[in-house]
Structures are given as structure tokens and as C-alpha cells.
Amino acid sequence: MTLVAQFLKHPGDLEIFWLAGFRKTLDHKWQTLAVTSDIDAGTLRKWWLPMGLLPLLAPGYAFIRGCRSTVPRRGRAMPLQIDDVGAGEEVTSAEIPPELYSFGKRKRGVQRLLRYCQGGMDILVPTIELVRYLFLHNKTMANTLMRPDGIMELFCPEEPGFQSNLHLRFTRGMPRSCLSDAFVSEFAWIAVAPEGRRSWDSVRDRTVGRPHVSLTPPSLRESCWMVRAVEWEETILVLEILSMTGKRFPCDVLRYSHPSIRKTKPFRSVGAKQHHQDKDGAATTVEPVNAYDPEIDVTATGSRANARQTALHVPGKLGTFDRIVPIERVILEARPPSESSDDTAARAPSRPQRDRRNPRRLRSAVSVAEEDSSDALPPIEFRLLEPAGPDEVGELEPMMTVIRLMANALPTVQVASSLCLLKPGRAFSLIGRHRRPCLTALFTPKTGIPLVLLNVDHSGEHALSSLALTYRRPCAFREIEEHLAALLGGLVDAGGHWDTDAVRKWNDLVMVKRLPRVLRCRDRLADADYLAAWAERLSVRLGFVEVNE
């Protein structure tokens, strides 16, 4: 759960509407400007937030009771093909048709977008979203982005260019909890691959002193994207990039080390916390039975230094490369006992306060701002990257096409769809080494009574029905979010079987209906006529189109 204290104090739930540039504060810290929309009132409000929060701020996501929603409210998931990412034309936000994304009477034309012309469509990508996807994989990377040569503080310098055997030696500036195979791969591309490093450096060079964010995009050829976007006529506005192909490893073998990843001693000093390594090579703190919920304070101007800070797992994007290379975590020799207590005192957490609404949980204020020795708040990190193969969305892409066809055929129905990853914990959560994705589609007709369609990737011969949640009356997005969380959590807990009892207590509000054997003729999934027939069939079965006798 990612809770933002200041959003919690707001009287209503908020949606991230737009991201609008960076600024440098008087104490030389960097902030990003986020514009939110009140979900009930529709009013817009500006928030200057720490750069460290930017990895979580994708337009369309809601913050319900201060917590980031599992699924977004705006946009539809769709695949895109970009011939050359580096060939985008930089334009201003004045190029966004008001019918596609309305800013009301507010000034437009300040923020920058990259325009790509593909197959008769204009694809508009906000530069800040491309920066978010390519570089901001956690809080530390976001806080480093605008500092001069900031990335050099995170690892021992390596000569840019291809190396057969690359060893990344991270410093204490990089939290140990960030070091998964997926993140180390992305960091190697940013720090060592010439194309990635040139693009990273360009963000600061082209943004400092300007009201907009700009960059030199990397030249990624024949790049396949999975995005969440809004569409009107021949224009697509990308709200969030979920995956992108075209990046190449700068090595044949990738090794990495960290000052805190060392051989263990048969004892540990008093007060030191226990750590363990997960399957992906990242170190995480073993939480006590009475764990605490971190509450991010966005007004904090700094945070304590802590190389072993806790990382919240918030899957947000998939990392893809041209091939798979061996990745090895190097374990350093143990330090002498006199040096082993390095930052134990700094790691001691502040005493958390109990959450009155949930007395078994504790709540503790944390910060995503840059490190500052004068600040008392402990830091928190994020882990957004998930490893992905070349077919990271499994068998869900045909269903995305079906939903897109339905949206085009139902002009009076608002349609939002997105991909999410099932929570870990059971074998069903995985397809090979990758998390199993789920496609959610929210249909809201003029009556305001929503309908939600759930379709989980059934790779691995799982005969899992699609599920439709039909509501009996208009309801708030926070209620829909609660129902989806219960159903998807129950699906994993039941080992891959829908647990409709999970929403039985809401029977007066929502009715759950199974839709078996949707798009099960696998040899016809590339057949446009077959997909069009299913779009028409689902429109009828979900009650959007009446059948003429």
C-alpha cells in the first residue's frame, strides 16, 4: 500500500490529471508539478511534489483515501509500433486536440510531447512520460536525474560502450533493496550503453531553466510498445508506457556488487536488523509480525541516509531487452567486526504511531525526498520493474483489440482499460519467471452504472473464465477498486480459481457473472473478422447492444 499523507488529508479522492515540469527549490532540491482532478467535483489542483514520488505519478491513476489505486480510471491498454523512438518530433501540448484531452480554459502549449506518425495515426507521447519509463525506476533514480553527474554517485564509473564482461560496482548511494535483476539491467543500459547514457544526460541539459521537460530520445528501432492511452479520430495520446522493446544490453555477461552485500559472519552486532535475499537478488528487510504501513510525507524536504531502506513493491512497468544475458550478484568478503556496524544507528527507524482504524497495524511517516543529514524522517524506496520476455502480455493482446473495437462501436460508453500483474504467492501468479498479467476494462454508460470486465492471461493451459462485474447502481471508483482487489487477491489465494464469495458481502451492489471460453480459438487470434465478431458478441452479452429479433 502506497499512502501519501497530504492526499489522505484532501476531502475527496484524487486522480493524477497531468504532469507539468520540474523546478529547483531555494535549498537546491528538485520538485515536479502534478495536477490532480477531484474525482467527485472535477476541480483541478496543482501540487509541487518531491521528485522521488514521480515514478508513481502516471496520469489516470487515482489516490483513494491517500492510497494509489490498483487500476487507473482513464485510458485504454493498447499495443503500438514505433519505427524509431529517436525520430520523434518535439511539439507543444497545444497540439493535443481538446476533444481528446481537455484542459478547459487553462493555458496550453508549455509542456512538450514527441509526435510519431505511424500507420496514418499521430501518436503523442509526453516527454515527461518517456523520461519516467526509461529512467525513473525508483525514488533514487528520480532524485538523481537533475543533479549534475548525479548518476556517478551511484556506481563506480565505467567507460561507456560495449563490454563483454561488465561489473557494476554500486556505491552506498544506491539502496540495496533496489537491486533486482530487472533494475540492474536497466541501470547498465542507462549508465554504460552510449544510447542510454546520452539520453539520460540530455534530460538535465535540455530541462534546467525551462518550464518544460525535454530530452534527446534514444534511437530504438522497430520498437514495440504496450501503453495506456486515450484516442480520438487519428490521434493517440499516451498516458503511461508499460513496456518498450529496442534496448540492447551493453555486455554479454552482467555482474554487480554492493558494499552491503557481503559474506555473513556467524554473529551479528546488537541492534542490527536481519536481512535476506529474494530470488531476484534484492535485499529486503524482514518485517516483524506487527509490520507498519509507510505514510509518505510529500512536504518533507529531505530524508535520512540509509543504504538498506525498505522498498515498497509497486509493479508499474516491464523491462525488456533484445536478449537474455547471465546476471550474477557478486558477494564481497566480510568486513572486520569493527567496520560491520556501518550504518546501524542510521537505520534505526523512528517509532511509528498506531493506525487507529487498524490497531494491529502501525503507521510511520517516511520521505521520498533527497538525502539530508539534518532531516529526521526515514527514507522509503519503490520497486516498479518486473522482468518481461518478448511476449510480456501473453494472450491478452487480442482482448485489448476487442475492447478497442467495442469502445469505437459504443460512442456513448466511456471505456478505460489497463494491465495489472497478479500478486505473488502462488504458482498461478507466474508464467515461467514472469508475473501473470490481468486485463481490466471499466465500461461506464450514460446512466453512470459501471460494468467491469476481467480477463486473466490463461497461458499454461489454465481454463479460467472471464468475469463481468455488473453494478446495480452508480458507485464510487473507490468501491470498484475494493471489489477488484478482493477478486484478484482471492484468485491467487485459490490457486487460479475465481473466488466469487470474496464479493458476496456486496451482493446488494454488484453481480458477478462468468463468461466462459472467450477468445479460445487460438489459431484465429490474429483474424480481424474473428475479433470483430467477439467485440459484437460481448457488446450483446454485457447488455450494451440489444439483439434484434
Salt bridges, closest charged atoms under 4 A:
ASP13 OD1 - ARG478 NH2 2.67
GLU15 OE1 - ARG73 NH1 2.61
GLU15 OE2 - ARG74 NE 2.78
ASP38 OD2 - HIS10 ND1 3.94
ASP84 OD2 - ARG221 NE 3.18
GLU89 OE1 - ARG115 NH2 3.26
GLU90 OE2 - ARG112 NE 3.75
GLU90 OE1 - ARG206 NH2 3.63
GLU95 OE1 - ARG115 NH1 3.21
GLU129 OE1 - ARG132 NE 2.76
GLU153 OE1 - ARG147 NH2 2.85
GLU158 OE2 - ARG169 NH1 3.35
GLU186 OE1 - HIS137 NE2 3.70
GLU186 OE2 - LYS247 NZ 3.68
GLU195 OE1 - ARG198 NH1 3.29
ASP201 OD1 - ARG197 NE 3.46
GLU231 OE1 - ARG76 NH2 3.38
GLU231 OE2 - ARG404 NH2 3.02
GLU240 OE1 - ARG228 NH2 2.99
ASP252 OD1 - ARG323 NH1 3.26
ASP278 OD2 - ARG383 NH1 2.99
ASP293 OD1 - ARG361 NH2 2.55
GLU295 OE1 - ARG363 NH1 3.41
ASP322 OD2 - ARG248 NH1 3.61
ASP322 OD2 - ARG323 NE 3.60
GLU328 OE1 - ARG255 NE 3.66
GLU333 OE2 - LYS263 NZ 2.91
GLU339 OE1 - ARG335 NE 3.64
ASP342 OD2 - ARG172 NH2 2.87
ASP342 OD2 - ARG335 NH1 3.61
ASP342 OD1 - ARG347 NH1 3.56
ASP343 OD1 - ARG347 NH1 2.42
ASP355 OD2 - ARG363 NH2 2.77
GLU370 OE1 - ARG147 NH1 3.13
ASP372 OD2 - LYS29 NZ 3.40
GLU386 OE2 - HIS313 NE2 2.84
GLU386 OE2 - ARG435 NH1 2.80
GLU395 OE1 - HIS458 ND1 3.13
GLU395 OE2 - ARG522 NH1 3.36
GLU461 OE2 - ARG522 NH1 3.67
ASP493 OD1 - LYS423 NZ 3.18
ASP501 OD1 - ARG504 NH2 2.47
ASP527 OD2 - ARG524 NH2 3.25
